[in-house]
């Protein structure tokens, strides 16, 4: 993309980005592709199978975008909640390259089925299946990290990035959501502590308000407020690229980093030339309530689209 960004040369880097069918994961993979990296793109949505939540995007399309940008994209359909799938991913990368330079833990299934019960309902009204989605997502991050770290240990260097969000002591508006997002940050700190005798860094990275496919589906209903602070998924990708290219990245290990702050530190902008600041929760609306409203609008838009497709197909058949 000709927007003034000059990505560093990461042509020798081997990376894994989980949950990269769409959204932040796809933006990170694309930015790595622009830097020339080899990127294993993992996720549950593939051309030859179902797409999660019926949202657009597959691992195949993201891998093709990585290659189009100048890197090497490798699509791997993978459910990281399955230990066998994580081990198979390890074996494949080990056979192909024998090492790994970057792991981005972006996969998160915690928003699925969100329209069934209010996302910001009090804990006594929350179903246990939602807690299980959060728990499964965090367990998946832990399992894939413990396996793929073995590909970094021989050379004692690499970078592990966990994509999460918390805002200090501000409650996110739902007990399970708050606990597991905080736990994700805490897990990265633990990784960093165990890796302290190596040059492998582990950080937690917080995006801001990202215009993902989910947000796109509800954009008209969100109004002009979010538009003032929104950024693209690739803004997060440029933060990851900058960290990987930084020879002093170990200085960040164990820290919680914000995309906007890294943009200032490393001097990169979003694809539109803007540089949104670090996202902070302000006002009385919790993050869980924001997500609940967003999820309900997405469901409505999806149902409307399905109805329109059915009508179009019925009209075509009648002709």
C-alpha positions as CSV (number, residue, x, y, z in Angstrom):
1,X,0.0,0.0,0.0
2,X,1.4,3.4,-1.0
3,X,0.6,5.4,2.1
4,X,4.1,6.4,3.2
5,X,4.9,3.4,5.4
6,X,8.2,1.8,4.7
7,X,8.2,-1.6,6.4
8,X,11.4,-3.1,7.7
9,X,12.9,-6.1,5.9
10,X,11.6,-9.2,7.7
11,X,12.1,-11.5,4.7
12,X,14.0,-14.0,6.9
13,X,11.3,-14.1,9.6
14,X,8.9,-17.0,10.2
15,X,5.7,-16.1,12.0
16,X,2.4,-17.6,13.1
17,X,-0.7,-15.4,13.5
18,X,-3.6,-17.3,15.1
19,X,-7.2,-16.3,14.4
20,X,-6.2,-14.5,11.2
21,X,-9.2,-15.3,9.0
22,X,-10.3,-11.7,9.5
23,X,-10.1,-8.7,11.8
24,X,-7.0,-7.9,13.8
25,X,-5.3,-11.2,12.9
26,X,-5.7,-10.5,9.2
27,X,-4.3,-7.0,9.6
28,X,-1.3,-8.3,11.5
29,X,-0.7,-11.0,8.8
30,X,-1.0,-8.5,6.0
31,X,1.5,-6.1,7.6
32,X,4.0,-8.9,8.1
33,X,3.5,-9.8,4.4
34,X,4.4,-6.3,3.5
35,X,7.6,-6.7,5.4
36,X,8.4,-9.9,3.5
37,X,7.8,-12.4,6.2
38,X,6.7,-16.0,5.9
39,X,3.4,-16.2,7.8
40,X,1.4,-19.2,8.9
41,X,-2.2,-18.0,8.9
42,X,-4.4,-20.1,11.3
43,X,-8.1,-20.0,12.0
44,X,-11.3,-22.0,11.8
45,X,-12.7,-20.3,8.7
46,X,-11.6,-21.8,5.3
47,X,-12.9,-21.9,1.8
48,X,-13.7,-25.6,2.0
49,X,-15.6,-25.3,5.3
50,X,-17.9,-23.1,7.4
51,X,-17.0,-19.6,8.4
52,X,-17.3,-18.7,12.1
53,X,-20.4,-16.5,12.8
54,X,-21.0,-16.3,9.0
55,X,-18.6,-13.3,8.8
56,X,-16.5,-12.8,5.7
57,X,-12.9,-13.9,5.7
58,X,-11.0,-17.2,5.5
59,X,-7.4,-18.3,6.2
60,X,-7.0,-18.9,2.5
61,X,-7.8,-15.3,1.6
62,X,-5.5,-13.9,4.3
63,X,-2.7,-16.1,3.2
64,X,-3.2,-14.9,-0.4
65,X,-3.1,-11.3,0.8
66,X,0.2,-12.0,2.7
67,X,1.7,-13.3,-0.5
68,X,0.3,-10.5,-2.6
69,X,2.0,-8.0,-0.3
70,X,5.4,-9.6,-0.8
71,X,5.6,-12.2,1.9
72,X,4.8,-15.9,1.9
73,X,1.4,-16.8,3.2
74,X,0.6,-20.3,4.3
75,X,-3.0,-21.1,5.2
76,X,-3.6,-23.6,8.1
77,X,-7.1,-24.4,9.1
78,X,-6.8,-25.0,12.8
79,X,-8.9,-24.9,16.0
80,X,-6.4,-24.1,18.7
81,X,-8.6,-25.5,21.4
82,X,-7.6,-28.9,20.0
83,X,-4.2,-30.0,21.4
84,X,-3.6,-32.4,18.5
85,X,-4.0,-29.5,16.0
86,X,-1.5,-27.4,17.9
87,X,1.0,-30.2,17.9
88,X,0.4,-30.8,14.2
89,X,1.2,-27.1,13.6
90,X,4.4,-27.4,15.6
91,X,5.4,-30.5,13.5
92,X,4.7,-28.7,10.3
93,X,6.7,-25.6,11.1
94,X,9.5,-27.6,12.5
95,X,9.7,-29.7,9.3
96,X,9.5,-26.6,7.1
97,X,11.8,-24.3,8.9
98,X,13.0,-25.8,12.2
99,X,12.5,-22.5,14.0
100,X,10.0,-19.7,14.7
101,X,10.6,-16.0,15.1
102,X,7.1,-14.7,16.0
103,X,3.9,-16.0,17.5
104,X,0.8,-13.8,17.7
105,X,-2.0,-15.1,19.9
106,X,-5.0,-13.4,18.4
107,X,-7.6,-16.3,18.3
108,X,-10.5,-15.5,20.5
109,X,-13.9,-17.3,20.5
110,X,-15.4,-15.4,23.3
111,X,-17.9,-13.3,21.2
112,X,-19.6,-16.3,19.7
113,X,-23.3,-16.8,20.4
114,X,-23.3,-13.3,21.9
115,X,-26.9,-12.5,20.7
116,X,-28.3,-15.3,22.8
117,X,-27.8,-13.6,26.1
118,X,-26.8,-10.1,26.8
119,X,-23.0,-9.8,26.8
120,X,-23.1,-7.3,29.7
121,X,-25.6,-9.2,31.8
122,X,-24.7,-9.6,35.5
123,X,-22.9,-12.7,36.5
124,X,-25.9,-14.5,37.9
125,X,-27.6,-14.2,34.5
126,X,-24.6,-15.3,32.5
127,X,-24.7,-18.9,31.1
128,X,-21.7,-21.1,31.8
129,X,-21.2,-21.7,28.1
130,X,-20.0,-18.1,27.8
131,X,-17.5,-18.7,30.6
132,X,-16.4,-21.9,28.8
133,X,-15.8,-19.9,25.5
134,X,-13.5,-17.5,27.4
135,X,-11.8,-20.3,29.2
136,X,-11.3,-22.3,26.0
137,X,-9.8,-19.3,24.2
138,X,-7.3,-18.7,27.0
139,X,-6.4,-22.3,27.3
140,X,-5.8,-22.4,23.5
141,X,-3.4,-19.5,23.8
142,X,-1.6,-21.2,26.6
143,X,-1.3,-24.6,24.8
144,X,-0.2,-23.2,21.4
145,X,2.4,-21.0,23.1
146,X,3.9,-23.7,25.2
147,X,4.3,-25.9,22.1
148,X,5.5,-23.3,19.6
149,X,8.0,-21.8,22.1
150,X,10.0,-25.0,21.6
151,X,10.7,-23.6,18.0
152,X,12.3,-20.5,19.5
153,X,14.3,-22.0,22.4
154,X,17.2,-23.5,20.3
155,X,18.3,-20.0,19.2
156,X,17.0,-18.4,22.4
157,X,15.4,-15.5,20.5
158,X,11.9,-14.6,19.3
159,X,8.8,-12.7,20.1
160,X,5.4,-13.8,21.6
161,X,2.5,-11.3,21.3
162,X,-0.8,-11.7,23.0
163,X,-3.7,-9.6,21.6
164,X,-5.9,-8.6,24.5
165,X,-7.5,-5.5,26.2
166,X,-7.8,-4.2,29.7
167,X,-7.6,-0.7,31.1
168,X,-6.0,-0.6,34.4
169,X,-8.5,-1.0,37.3
170,X,-11.5,-0.1,35.1
171,X,-14.0,-3.0,35.1
172,X,-14.9,-4.2,31.6
173,X,-18.5,-4.7,32.5
174,X,-18.8,-8.5,32.7
175,X,-17.1,-10.7,35.3
176,X,-15.9,-13.5,33.0
177,X,-14.8,-11.1,30.3
178,X,-12.9,-8.9,32.7
179,X,-11.2,-11.9,34.4
180,X,-10.1,-13.6,31.2
181,X,-8.9,-10.5,29.5
182,X,-6.9,-9.6,32.6
183,X,-5.6,-13.2,32.7
184,X,-4.4,-12.9,29.1
185,X,-2.2,-9.9,30.1
186,X,-1.1,-11.8,33.2
187,X,-0.2,-14.9,31.1
188,X,2.1,-12.9,28.9
189,X,3.9,-11.6,32.0
190,X,4.4,-15.1,33.2
191,X,5.8,-16.2,29.8
192,X,8.2,-13.3,30.0
193,X,9.3,-14.3,33.5
194,X,10.0,-17.9,32.5
195,X,11.9,-16.7,29.4
196,X,14.0,-14.2,31.2
197,X,17.3,-16.1,30.6
198,X,16.7,-16.0,26.8
199,X,16.3,-13.3,24.2
200,X,12.7,-14.3,23.7
201,X,10.3,-11.5,24.5
202,X,6.6,-11.9,25.5
203,X,4.3,-8.9,25.5
204,X,0.6,-8.2,25.6
205,X,-0.6,-5.8,22.9
206,X,-3.9,-3.8,23.1
207,X,-5.5,-2.5,20.0
208,X,-7.9,0.4,20.0
209,X,-11.3,0.5,18.5
210,X,-10.7,-1.5,15.4
211,X,-12.8,-1.4,12.2
212,X,-13.0,-5.2,11.8
213,X,-15.5,-7.1,9.7
214,X,-17.7,-7.3,12.8
215,X,-17.7,-3.5,13.1
216,X,-18.2,-3.0,9.4
217,X,-21.4,-5.1,9.6
218,X,-22.7,-2.6,12.1
219,X,-21.0,0.6,11.0
220,X,-24.1,2.6,10.0
221,X,-25.7,1.9,13.4
222,X,-22.6,3.0,15.4
223,X,-22.9,6.7,14.5
224,X,-20.1,9.2,14.1
225,X,-18.6,8.9,17.5
226,X,-16.5,5.7,16.9
227,X,-15.4,7.1,13.6
228,X,-13.3,9.7,15.4
229,X,-11.0,7.1,17.1
230,X,-11.3,4.0,14.9
231,X,-8.3,2.5,13.2
232,X,-7.8,-0.4,10.8
233,X,-6.6,-3.9,11.7
234,X,-3.3,-3.1,9.9
235,X,-2.5,-0.4,12.4
236,X,-2.1,-3.2,15.0
237,X,0.0,-5.1,12.4
238,X,2.4,-2.3,12.0
239,X,2.9,-2.3,15.8
240,X,3.7,-6.0,15.7
241,X,6.1,-5.5,12.7
242,X,7.9,-2.7,14.5
243,X,8.3,-4.8,17.6
244,X,9.7,-7.8,15.7
245,X,12.2,-5.5,13.9
246,X,13.4,-3.9,17.1
247,X,16.7,-5.4,18.2
248,X,16.0,-4.1,21.7
249,X,12.5,-5.6,21.9
250,X,13.5,-7.5,25.0
251,X,13.2,-4.2,26.9
252,X,9.4,-4.5,26.5
253,X,9.1,-8.1,27.7
254,X,6.4,-8.7,30.3
255,X,4.8,-5.4,29.5
256,X,1.3,-4.4,28.4
257,X,1.6,-2.2,25.3
258,X,-0.9,-0.1,23.5
259,X,-0.9,0.2,19.7
260,X,-1.2,4.0,19.8
261,X,1.7,4.3,22.1
262,X,3.9,2.1,19.9
263,X,2.9,4.3,16.9
264,X,4.5,7.2,18.6
265,X,7.5,5.3,19.7
266,X,8.2,3.8,16.3
267,X,6.8,6.6,14.1
268,X,4.3,4.7,12.0
269,X,0.8,5.7,10.9
270,X,-2.4,3.9,10.0
271,X,-3.1,3.3,6.3
272,X,-5.0,6.6,6.0
273,X,-2.0,8.6,7.4
274,X,-3.7,9.2,10.8
275,X,-2.2,8.2,14.1
276,X,-4.9,7.4,16.6
277,X,-3.8,7.5,20.2
278,X,-3.9,4.6,22.7
279,X,-7.5,3.6,23.3
280,X,-8.9,4.3,26.8
281,X,-12.3,3.5,28.2
282,X,-14.1,6.7,28.9
283,X,-17.6,7.6,29.9
284,X,-20.1,5.4,31.7
285,X,-20.6,2.7,29.1
286,X,-18.5,-0.4,29.8
287,X,-16.7,-2.3,27.1
288,X,-19.0,-5.3,27.6
289,X,-22.0,-3.1,26.9
290,X,-20.4,-1.7,23.8
291,X,-19.8,-5.3,22.6
292,X,-23.3,-6.3,23.4
293,X,-24.8,-3.5,21.3
294,X,-22.3,-4.3,18.5
295,X,-23.1,-8.0,18.6
296,X,-26.8,-7.4,18.4
297,X,-26.5,-5.1,15.4
298,X,-24.3,-7.6,13.7
299,X,-26.8,-10.4,14.2
300,X,-29.6,-8.2,12.8
301,X,-27.6,-7.2,9.8
302,X,-26.6,-10.8,9.2
303,X,-30.3,-12.0,9.4
304,X,-31.3,-9.2,7.0
305,X,-28.6,-10.2,4.5
306,X,-29.7,-13.8,4.7
307,X,-33.3,-12.8,4.1
308,X,-32.4,-10.7,1.1
309,X,-30.3,-13.5,-0.3
310,X,-33.2,-15.9,0.0
311,X,-35.5,-13.5,-1.7
312,X,-33.1,-13.0,-4.5
313,X,-32.7,-16.7,-5.0
314,X,-36.4,-17.2,-4.9
315,X,-36.9,-14.5,-7.5
316,X,-34.2,-16.1,-9.7
317,X,-35.8,-19.5,-9.4
318,X,-39.2,-18.2,-10.4
319,X,-37.7,-16.6,-13.5
